[in-house]
Amino acid sequence: MRGGKRTRSQKKGDKLERQNSSEMEDAQSSVSSQQDSADTMRSVLQEIRDFRAEHKVDLNKLKEEIKGDMKSELEDMKQEIYQKRSANSALTQAHETMLKEAEEQIDEAATVNMAMSDALIKSMKEQRAMQGKLVDLEGRSRRNNMRIYGVPEEKEGNSMSDFVDQLLKTELALPDTNLQIQRGHRAVARKPERIAPPRSIVVNFLEFAEKAWEKKILMEGRRLSFDHDGRPEAQGIRGNKDGP
């Protein structure tokens, strides 16, 4: 019995031994698997820590770079604003100076203009007074003058005084009268054309007395007329018979 077949208890013991061995192998396999999982977790956690540490340094560096760039740009902007402000201030001051100078020049010009206006008004008043005196003096000098209108050009010959003396004595029947003619001449004007009216004759007497000048005197079919040689204004009112 002992050398042939194994007993039931021996078989049962072998079975239990195999079962225990299998369980131990499973337990060892489970422990080994858990150990691998723990190692993997530790490795992952270490990588995460390394990633965070590495990127933390990069972020800090990037933050410092951005901060430096912003500070530099702000300084540049501040400097540019200061320069523009200084330029504007200088330009404003220059404009104020120019405006002040312009105002001073305007004031000076106004003062000079006022002085010139006063001087001009005074000069015009003096000129009017002088002109009045000259007109009065000219009127006095013309007091003994007489104008004769209608005498043809070149009728007087070589002596205007002799011609007028002979004309008046003959036509007015004054053969023995001394007319005291000082001088005589044609009006100061350009010699007219043949078809135009002749220039008047201005005669100056030493003493002028009213004569019978209303007598009708004809010469070459044209009536002569006589008039006092008054002031130029009066001549203009009566009309200029001599032409231009």
C-alpha positions as CSV (number, residue, x, y, z in Angstrom):
1,M,0.0,0.0,0.0
2,R,2.7,2.3,0.9
3,G,4.8,1.6,-2.2
4,G,1.9,1.4,-4.7
5,K,-0.8,3.9,-4.5
6,R,-0.8,7.2,-2.6
7,T,-3.3,7.7,0.1
8,R,-6.2,10.2,0.0
9,S,-4.6,12.4,2.6
10,Q,-1.4,12.7,0.6
11,K,-3.4,13.8,-2.4
12,K,-5.2,16.3,-0.4
13,G,-2.0,17.7,1.1
14,D,-0.5,18.0,-2.4
15,K,-3.5,19.9,-3.6
16,L,-3.4,22.3,-0.7
17,E,0.3,22.8,-1.3
18,R,-0.3,23.7,-4.9
19,Q,-3.1,26.0,-4.0
20,N,-1.0,27.8,-1.5
21,S,1.8,28.1,-3.9
22,S,-0.5,29.6,-6.5
23,E,-1.9,32.1,-4.0
24,M,1.6,33.1,-3.0
25,E,2.6,33.7,-6.6
26,D,-0.6,35.7,-7.2
27,A,0.2,37.7,-4.1
28,Q,3.7,38.4,-5.2
29,S,2.5,39.3,-8.7
30,S,0.0,41.8,-7.1
31,V,2.7,43.3,-4.9
32,S,5.0,43.6,-7.9
33,S,2.2,45.2,-9.9
34,Q,1.4,47.7,-7.2
35,Q,5.1,48.5,-6.8
36,D,5.3,49.3,-10.6
37,S,2.2,51.5,-10.3
38,A,3.7,53.4,-7.4
39,D,7.0,53.9,-9.3
40,T,5.0,55.1,-12.3
41,M,3.1,57.5,-10.2
42,R,6.3,58.8,-8.6
43,S,7.8,59.3,-12.0
44,V,4.8,61.2,-13.3
45,L,4.7,63.4,-10.2
46,Q,8.4,64.1,-10.6
47,E,7.9,65.1,-14.3
48,I,5.0,67.3,-13.3
49,R,7.1,69.0,-10.6
50,D,10.0,69.5,-13.1
51,F,7.6,70.9,-15.7
52,R,6.1,73.3,-13.3
53,A,9.5,74.4,-12.0
54,E,10.8,74.8,-15.6
55,H,7.8,76.8,-16.8
56,K,7.7,78.8,-13.6
57,V,11.2,80.1,-14.5
58,D,10.1,80.8,-18.1
59,L,7.0,82.7,-16.9
60,N,9.0,84.7,-14.5
61,K,11.5,85.6,-17.2
62,L,8.7,86.4,-19.6
63,K,7.1,88.6,-17.0
64,E,10.3,90.5,-16.3
65,E,10.9,91.0,-20.1
66,I,7.3,92.3,-20.6
67,K,7.7,94.5,-17.6
68,G,11.0,95.9,-18.9
69,D,9.6,96.5,-22.4
70,M,6.6,98.3,-21.0
71,K,8.8,100.4,-18.8
72,S,11.1,101.3,-21.7
73,E,8.1,102.2,-23.9
74,L,6.6,104.3,-21.1
75,E,9.9,106.2,-20.7
76,D,10.1,106.8,-24.4
77,M,6.5,108.0,-24.5
78,K,7.1,110.2,-21.5
79,Q,10.2,111.7,-23.1
80,E,8.4,112.3,-26.4
81,I,5.5,114.0,-24.6
82,Y,8.0,116.2,-22.7
83,Q,9.8,117.2,-25.9
84,K,6.5,118.0,-27.7
85,R,5.3,119.9,-24.7
86,S,8.6,121.9,-24.6
87,A,8.3,122.5,-28.4
88,N,4.7,123.7,-28.0
89,S,5.7,125.9,-25.1
90,A,8.5,127.5,-27.1
91,L,6.2,127.9,-30.1
92,T,3.5,129.5,-28.0
93,Q,6.0,131.8,-26.4
94,A,7.3,132.8,-29.9
95,H,3.8,133.4,-31.1
96,E,3.1,135.6,-28.0
97,T,6.3,137.5,-28.7
98,M,5.3,138.0,-32.3
99,L,1.8,139.1,-31.3
100,K,3.2,141.5,-28.8
101,E,5.6,143.0,-31.4
102,A,2.8,143.2,-33.9
103,E,0.6,145.0,-31.4
104,E,3.4,147.4,-30.6
105,Q,4.0,148.1,-34.3
106,I,0.2,148.6,-34.8
107,D,0.2,151.1,-31.9
108,E,3.2,152.9,-33.3
109,A,1.6,152.9,-36.8
110,A,-1.6,154.3,-35.3
111,T,0.3,157.0,-33.5
112,V,2.3,157.9,-36.6
113,N,-0.9,157.8,-38.7
114,M,-2.6,160.1,-36.3
115,A,0.3,162.5,-36.3
116,M,0.4,162.4,-40.1
117,S,-3.3,162.9,-40.2
118,D,-3.0,166.0,-38.0
119,A,0.0,167.3,-40.0
120,L,-2.0,166.7,-43.3
121,I,-5.1,168.4,-41.9
122,K,-2.9,171.3,-40.8
123,S,-1.1,171.4,-44.2
124,M,-4.5,171.4,-46.0
125,K,-5.7,174.2,-43.9
126,E,-2.6,176.2,-44.6
127,Q,-2.8,175.3,-48.3
128,R,-6.4,176.6,-48.4
129,A,-5.4,179.8,-46.6
130,M,-2.5,180.2,-49.0
131,Q,-4.7,179.4,-52.0
132,G,-7.2,182.0,-50.8
133,K,-4.5,184.6,-50.6
134,L,-3.1,183.7,-54.0
135,V,-6.6,183.9,-55.5
136,D,-7.2,187.2,-53.9
137,L,-3.8,188.5,-55.0
138,E,-4.4,187.2,-58.5
139,G,-7.9,188.8,-58.5
140,R,-6.3,192.1,-57.4
141,S,-3.7,191.8,-60.2
142,R,-6.5,191.2,-62.7
143,R,-8.5,194.1,-61.5
144,N,-7.2,196.3,-64.3
145,N,-7.4,193.6,-67.0
146,M,-10.0,193.1,-69.7
147,R,-10.6,190.2,-72.1
148,I,-11.6,190.7,-75.7
149,Y,-13.2,187.7,-77.5
150,G,-13.6,187.1,-81.2
151,V,-10.5,188.7,-82.6
152,P,-9.1,186.3,-85.4
153,E,-5.7,184.7,-84.8
154,E,-2.7,186.7,-85.9
155,K,-4.9,189.8,-86.5
156,E,-2.8,191.7,-84.0
157,G,0.4,191.7,-86.1
158,N,3.6,192.3,-84.3
159,S,2.4,194.4,-81.3
160,M,-0.7,193.4,-79.3
161,S,-0.7,196.7,-77.3
162,D,-0.6,198.9,-80.4
163,F,-3.3,196.8,-82.1
164,V,-5.7,197.0,-79.1
165,D,-5.0,200.7,-78.6
166,Q,-5.9,201.4,-82.3
167,L,-8.9,199.1,-82.2
168,L,-10.5,200.7,-79.2
169,K,-9.8,204.3,-80.2
170,T,-11.2,203.7,-83.7
171,E,-14.3,201.6,-82.8
172,L,-15.2,203.5,-79.6
173,A,-14.4,206.9,-81.1
174,L,-11.8,207.8,-78.5
175,P,-9.0,209.3,-80.8
176,D,-7.5,211.6,-78.2
177,T,-7.9,209.4,-75.1
178,N,-4.8,207.9,-73.5
179,L,-6.0,204.3,-72.7
180,Q,-2.8,203.6,-70.7
181,I,-2.4,200.1,-72.0
182,Q,0.4,198.4,-70.2
183,R,0.6,195.1,-72.1
184,G,-1.6,192.7,-74.0
185,H,-1.3,189.0,-75.1
186,R,-3.3,186.1,-76.2
187,A,-4.8,183.7,-73.6
188,V,-2.3,181.0,-72.6
189,A,-3.6,178.1,-74.6
190,R,-2.6,176.1,-77.7
191,K,-3.2,177.9,-80.9
192,P,-6.5,176.6,-82.3
193,E,-7.3,175.2,-85.7
194,R,-8.7,177.6,-88.3
195,I,-12.3,176.4,-87.9
196,A,-12.1,176.7,-84.1
197,P,-12.9,179.9,-82.2
198,P,-9.8,182.2,-81.7
199,R,-8.1,182.7,-78.3
200,S,-9.2,185.7,-76.3
201,I,-6.9,188.7,-75.8
202,V,-6.0,189.8,-72.3
203,V,-5.3,193.6,-72.0
204,N,-3.8,195.2,-68.9
205,F,-4.5,198.9,-68.2
206,L,-2.6,201.1,-65.8
207,E,-6.0,202.3,-64.5
208,F,-9.2,200.7,-65.5
209,A,-12.3,202.8,-65.9
210,E,-15.7,201.9,-67.1
211,K,-15.9,202.5,-70.9
212,A,-18.6,202.1,-73.4
213,W,-17.8,198.4,-74.0
214,E,-21.4,197.6,-74.9
215,K,-21.0,199.1,-78.3
216,K,-21.4,196.6,-81.1
217,I,-18.0,196.0,-82.8
218,L,-17.7,193.7,-85.8
219,M,-14.5,192.2,-87.2
220,E,-14.6,190.0,-90.3
221,G,-18.3,189.5,-89.8
222,R,-17.9,188.4,-86.2
223,R,-19.0,190.4,-83.2
224,L,-16.3,191.1,-80.6
225,S,-17.2,190.9,-76.9
226,F,-15.5,192.4,-73.8
227,D,-15.4,191.1,-70.3
228,H,-13.5,191.8,-67.1
229,D,-10.6,189.4,-66.5
230,G,-11.6,188.3,-63.0
231,R,-10.5,185.4,-60.9
232,P,-10.2,181.9,-62.5
233,E,-13.2,180.7,-60.6
234,A,-15.3,183.4,-62.1
235,Q,-13.9,182.7,-65.6
236,G,-15.0,179.0,-65.1
237,I,-18.5,180.1,-64.1
238,R,-18.9,182.3,-67.2
239,G,-17.5,179.5,-69.3
240,N,-14.1,179.1,-70.9
241,K,-14.4,180.7,-74.3
242,D,-10.8,179.9,-75.2
243,G,-11.1,176.2,-75.4
244,P,-8.6,174.0,-73.7
